[in-house]
């Protein structure tokens, strides 16, 4: 549990406000007191996902990965991850090479929801890194760093 002093510092709230919430808004007060529990759970889940990502061996080609980076699918909820391949094909089949899009669709369809989650988040990171160019690396290095588990290196 977080102390009132820690809540005050972490959330930039006055102690008086926090003490007032203890009686006037007890559910919010308890949530803030237990904020570290949620953070620890999130941290554990992130570590597990990262460890799981090391076991991924997918076979997207470099052009397919490039296409996915440039044409990301906005994910709003968990159901979108389950329907990721369908959202993808619906959005891009009309305006692009159909065979190319269907190959990507098949690969997206055949990976589980956790891999889709990892792939989507890494595609977003790569796109941000490329657009911001804060890191002094070239695009190839950024892609290989974040997406090496998904790329068929023989392509």
ZADO-1210 file (C-alpha; in nm, 4 decimals, padded with zeros to 6 digits):
<atoms>
<atom x="00.0000" y="00.0000" z="00.0000" code="UNK" pos="1"/>
<atom x="00.1074" y="00.3518" z="-00.0750" code="UNK" pos="2"/>
<atom x="00.1258" y="00.6029" z="00.2078" code="UNK" pos="3"/>
<atom x="-00.0556" y="00.9342" z="00.1935" code="UNK" pos="4"/>
<atom x="00.2780" y="01.1117" z="00.1517" code="UNK" pos="5"/>
<atom x="00.3591" y="00.8908" z="-00.1478" code="UNK" pos="6"/>
<atom x="00.0149" y="00.9502" z="-00.2993" code="UNK" pos="7"/>
<atom x="00.0619" y="01.3233" z="-00.2536" code="UNK" pos="8"/>
<atom x="00.3983" y="01.3183" z="-00.4268" code="UNK" pos="9"/>
<atom x="00.3140" y="01.0669" z="-00.7005" code="UNK" pos="10"/>
<atom x="-00.0203" y="01.2188" z="-00.8027" code="UNK" pos="11"/>
<atom x="00.0596" y="01.5823" z="-00.7186" code="UNK" pos="12"/>
<atom x="-00.2254" y="01.6168" z="-00.4688" code="UNK" pos="13"/>
<atom x="-00.2307" y="01.8040" z="-00.1412" code="UNK" pos="14"/>
<atom x="-00.2383" y="01.5909" z="00.1725" code="UNK" pos="15"/>
<atom x="-00.5471" y="01.7769" z="00.2864" code="UNK" pos="16"/>
<atom x="-00.7311" y="01.6692" z="-00.0283" code="UNK" pos="17"/>
<atom x="-00.6268" y="01.3082" z="00.0221" code="UNK" pos="18"/>
<atom x="-00.7362" y="01.3075" z="00.3869" code="UNK" pos="19"/>
<atom x="-01.0675" y="01.4604" z="00.2774" code="UNK" pos="20"/>
<atom x="-01.1136" y="01.1843" z="00.0174" code="UNK" pos="21"/>
<atom x="-01.0644" y="00.9237" z="00.2896" code="UNK" pos="22"/>
<atom x="-01.4132" y="01.0093" z="00.4173" code="UNK" pos="23"/>
<atom x="-01.5856" y="01.1775" z="00.1229" code="UNK" pos="24"/>
<atom x="-01.4614" y="00.9482" z="-00.1577" code="UNK" pos="25"/>
<atom x="-01.3504" y="00.6240" z="00.0100" code="UNK" pos="26"/>
<atom x="-01.3503" y="00.4205" z="-00.3131" code="UNK" pos="27"/>
<atom x="-01.1097" y="00.6652" z="-00.4803" code="UNK" pos="28"/>
<atom x="-00.8963" y="00.6849" z="-00.1668" code="UNK" pos="29"/>
<atom x="-00.8656" y="00.3033" z="-00.1534" code="UNK" pos="30"/>
<atom x="-00.7836" y="00.2888" z="-00.5227" code="UNK" pos="31"/>
<atom x="-00.4995" y="00.5366" z="-00.4764" code="UNK" pos="32"/>
<atom x="-00.3746" y="00.3537" z="-00.1679" code="UNK" pos="33"/>
<atom x="-00.3576" y="00.0318" z="-00.3710" code="UNK" pos="34"/>
<atom x="-00.2155" y="00.1845" z="-00.6901" code="UNK" pos="35"/>
<atom x="00.1132" y="00.0011" z="-00.6462" code="UNK" pos="36"/>
<atom x="-00.0662" y="-00.3345" z="-00.6518" code="UNK" pos="37"/>
<atom x="-00.1976" y="-00.2621" z="-00.9994" code="UNK" pos="38"/>
<atom x="00.1408" y="-00.1366" z="-01.1149" code="UNK" pos="39"/>
<atom x="00.3135" y="-00.4517" z="-00.9911" code="UNK" pos="40"/>
<atom x="00.0594" y="-00.6698" z="-01.1723" code="UNK" pos="41"/>
<atom x="00.1109" y="-00.4740" z="-01.4922" code="UNK" pos="42"/>
<atom x="00.4872" y="-00.5045" z="-01.4545" code="UNK" pos="43"/>
<atom x="00.4632" y="-00.8821" z="-01.4072" code="UNK" pos="44"/>
<atom x="00.2368" y="-00.9179" z="-01.7108" code="UNK" pos="45"/>
<atom x="00.4773" y="-00.7087" z="-01.9198" code="UNK" pos="46"/>
<atom x="00.7702" y="-00.9277" z="-01.8160" code="UNK" pos="47"/>
<atom x="00.5770" y="-01.2455" z="-01.8995" code="UNK" pos="48"/>
<atom x="00.4785" y="-01.1096" z="-02.2404" code="UNK" pos="49"/>
<atom x="00.8385" y="-01.0111" z="-02.3115" code="UNK" pos="50"/>
<atom x="00.9633" y="-01.3583" z="-02.2133" code="UNK" pos="51"/>
<atom x="00.6935" y="-01.5191" z="-02.4271" code="UNK" pos="52"/>
<atom x="00.7933" y="-01.3017" z="-02.7221" code="UNK" pos="53"/>
<atom x="01.1355" y="-01.4682" z="-02.7226" code="UNK" pos="54"/>
<atom x="00.9677" y="-01.7966" z="-02.8242" code="UNK" pos="55"/>
<atom x="00.7959" y="-01.6485" z="-03.1298" code="UNK" pos="56"/>
<atom x="00.9090" y="-01.7791" z="-03.4662" code="UNK" pos="57"/>
<atom x="00.6912" y="-01.6309" z="-03.7374" code="UNK" pos="58"/>
<atom x="00.7637" y="-01.5949" z="-04.1049" code="UNK" pos="59"/>
<atom x="00.6579" y="-01.2542" z="-04.2280" code="UNK" pos="60"/>
<atom x="00.8700" y="-01.1303" z="-04.5159" code="UNK" pos="61"/>
<atom x="01.0409" y="-00.7935" z="-04.5021" code="UNK" pos="62"/>
<atom x="00.7935" y="-00.6360" z="-04.7506" code="UNK" pos="63"/>
<atom x="00.5023" y="-00.7676" z="-04.5429" code="UNK" pos="64"/>
<atom x="00.6478" y="-00.6197" z="-04.2244" code="UNK" pos="65"/>
<atom x="00.7116" y="-00.2895" z="-04.4037" code="UNK" pos="66"/>
<atom x="00.3492" y="-00.2844" z="-04.5164" code="UNK" pos="67"/>
<atom x="00.2254" y="-00.3563" z="-04.1630" code="UNK" pos="68"/>
<atom x="00.4426" y="-00.0767" z="-04.0221" code="UNK" pos="69"/>
<atom x="00.3079" y="00.1780" z="-04.2679" code="UNK" pos="70"/>
<atom x="-00.0531" y="00.0587" z="-04.2490" code="UNK" pos="71"/>
<atom x="-00.1333" y="-00.0152" z="-03.8887" code="UNK" pos="72"/>
<atom x="-00.4762" y="-00.1182" z="-03.7658" code="UNK" pos="73"/>
<atom x="-00.6087" y="00.0896" z="-03.4747" code="UNK" pos="74"/>
<atom x="-00.6942" y="-00.1397" z="-03.1833" code="UNK" pos="75"/>
<atom x="-00.9593" y="-00.0122" z="-02.9438" code="UNK" pos="76"/>
<atom x="-01.0377" y="-00.3200" z="-02.7350" code="UNK" pos="77"/>
<atom x="-00.9512" y="-00.6844" z="-02.6765" code="UNK" pos="78"/>
<atom x="-01.2053" y="-00.7987" z="-02.9359" code="UNK" pos="79"/>
<atom x="-01.0080" y="-00.6076" z="-03.1985" code="UNK" pos="80"/>
<atom x="-00.7104" y="-00.8349" z="-03.1324" code="UNK" pos="81"/>
<atom x="-00.9304" y="-01.1383" z="-03.1906" code="UNK" pos="82"/>
<atom x="-01.0532" y="-00.9835" z="-03.5161" code="UNK" pos="83"/>
<atom x="-00.7167" y="-00.8300" z="-03.6119" code="UNK" pos="84"/>
<atom x="-00.6804" y="-01.0306" z="-03.9340" code="UNK" pos="85"/>
<atom x="-01.0369" y="-00.9481" z="-04.0411" code="UNK" pos="86"/>
<atom x="-00.9964" y="-00.5764" z="-03.9666" code="UNK" pos="87"/>
<atom x="-00.6736" y="-00.5835" z="-04.1657" code="UNK" pos="88"/>
<atom x="-00.8170" y="-00.7499" z="-04.4756" code="UNK" pos="89"/>
<atom x="-01.1321" y="-00.5346" z="-04.4727" code="UNK" pos="90"/>
<atom x="-00.9257" y="-00.2189" z="-04.4625" code="UNK" pos="91"/>
<atom x="-00.6603" y="-00.3027" z="-04.7233" code="UNK" pos="92"/>
<atom x="-00.7916" y="-00.5623" z="-04.9704" code="UNK" pos="93"/>
<atom x="-00.9626" y="-00.3077" z="-05.1974" code="UNK" pos="94"/>
<atom x="-00.6761" y="-00.0700" z="-05.2662" code="UNK" pos="95"/>
<atom x="-00.3777" y="-00.3016" z="-05.2825" code="UNK" pos="96"/>
<atom x="-00.2378" y="-00.6151" z="-05.4393" code="UNK" pos="97"/>
<atom x="-00.4922" y="-00.8767" z="-05.3298" code="UNK" pos="98"/>
<atom x="-00.2546" y="-01.1719" z="-05.3276" code="UNK" pos="99"/>
<atom x="-00.0038" y="-00.9832" z="-05.1124" code="UNK" pos="100"/>
<atom x="-00.2773" y="-00.8769" z="-04.8677" code="UNK" pos="101"/>
<atom x="-00.4177" y="-01.2303" z="-04.8486" code="UNK" pos="102"/>
<atom x="-00.0733" y="-01.3714" z="-04.7645" code="UNK" pos="103"/>
<atom x="-00.0473" y="-01.1273" z="-04.4741" code="UNK" pos="104"/>
<atom x="-00.4059" y="-01.2081" z="-04.3748" code="UNK" pos="105"/>
<atom x="-00.3273" y="-01.5816" z="-04.3594" code="UNK" pos="106"/>
<atom x="-00.0274" y="-01.5200" z="-04.1373" code="UNK" pos="107"/>
<atom x="-00.2222" y="-01.2885" z="-03.9061" code="UNK" pos="108"/>
<atom x="-00.5080" y="-01.5382" z="-03.8890" code="UNK" pos="109"/>
<atom x="-00.2755" y="-01.8213" z="-03.7871" code="UNK" pos="110"/>
<atom x="-00.1092" y="-01.6471" z="-03.4927" code="UNK" pos="111"/>
<atom x="-00.2684" y="-01.6456" z="-03.1500" code="UNK" pos="112"/>
<atom x="-00.4067" y="-01.3390" z="-02.9743" code="UNK" pos="113"/>
<atom x="-00.0962" y="-01.2898" z="-02.7591" code="UNK" pos="114"/>
<atom x="00.1281" y="-01.2848" z="-03.0654" code="UNK" pos="115"/>
<atom x="-00.1108" y="-01.0394" z="-03.2324" code="UNK" pos="116"/>
<atom x="-00.0884" y="-00.8166" z="-02.9247" code="UNK" pos="117"/>
<atom x="00.2919" y="-00.8308" z="-02.9264" code="UNK" pos="118"/>
<atom x="00.3108" y="-00.7744" z="-03.3022" code="UNK" pos="119"/>
<atom x="00.0757" y="-00.4760" z="-03.2915" code="UNK" pos="120"/>
<atom x="00.2568" y="-00.3071" z="-03.0036" code="UNK" pos="121"/>
<atom x="00.5933" y="-00.3582" z="-03.1662" code="UNK" pos="122"/>
<atom x="00.4680" y="-00.2268" z="-03.5000" code="UNK" pos="123"/>
<atom x="00.3516" y="00.0870" z="-03.3196" code="UNK" pos="124"/>
<atom x="00.6905" y="00.1245" z="-03.1459" code="UNK" pos="125"/>
<atom x="00.8768" y="00.0826" z="-03.4742" code="UNK" pos="126"/>
<atom x="00.6572" y="00.3385" z="-03.6485" code="UNK" pos="127"/>
<atom x="00.7115" y="00.5875" z="-03.3635" code="UNK" pos="128"/>
<atom x="01.0885" y="00.5297" z="-03.3656" code="UNK" pos="129"/>
<atom x="01.1079" y="00.5753" z="-03.7417" code="UNK" pos="130"/>
<atom x="00.8933" y="00.8902" z="-03.7375" code="UNK" pos="131"/>
<atom x="01.0745" y="01.0471" z="-03.4421" code="UNK" pos="132"/>
<atom x="01.4248" y="00.9314" z="-03.5338" code="UNK" pos="133"/>
<atom x="01.5347" y="01.0058" z="-03.1776" code="UNK" pos="134"/>
<atom x="01.7606" y="00.7064" z="-03.1936" code="UNK" pos="135"/>
<atom x="02.0608" y="00.7376" z="-03.4200" code="UNK" pos="136"/>
<atom x="01.9926" y="00.4082" z="-03.5952" code="UNK" pos="137"/>
<atom x="01.8791" y="00.3338" z="-03.9439" code="UNK" pos="138"/>
<atom x="01.5343" y="00.1965" z="-04.0162" code="UNK" pos="139"/>
<atom x="01.6585" y="-00.1582" z="-04.0783" code="UNK" pos="140"/>
<atom x="01.8189" y="-00.1782" z="-03.7352" code="UNK" pos="141"/>
<atom x="01.5049" y="-00.0484" z="-03.5658" code="UNK" pos="142"/>
<atom x="01.2872" y="-00.3038" z="-03.7473" code="UNK" pos="143"/>
<atom x="01.5223" y="-00.5916" z="-03.6675" code="UNK" pos="144"/>
<atom x="01.5466" y="-00.4868" z="-03.3029" code="UNK" pos="145"/>
<atom x="01.1714" y="-00.4791" z="-03.2417" code="UNK" pos="146"/>
<atom x="01.0428" y="-00.7346" z="-03.4918" code="UNK" pos="147"/>
<atom x="01.3155" y="-00.9974" z="-03.5346" code="UNK" pos="148"/>
<atom x="01.0877" y="-01.2714" z="-03.3960" code="UNK" pos="149"/>
<atom x="00.8327" y="-01.2050" z="-03.6697" code="UNK" pos="150"/>
<atom x="01.0624" y="-01.1693" z="-03.9714" code="UNK" pos="151"/>
<atom x="01.1732" y="-01.4599" z="-04.1846" code="UNK" pos="152"/>
<atom x="01.5405" y="-01.3667" z="-04.2110" code="UNK" pos="153"/>
<atom x="01.5887" y="-01.5829" z="-04.5203" code="UNK" pos="154"/>
<atom x="01.3620" y="-01.3518" z="-04.7213" code="UNK" pos="155"/>
</atoms>
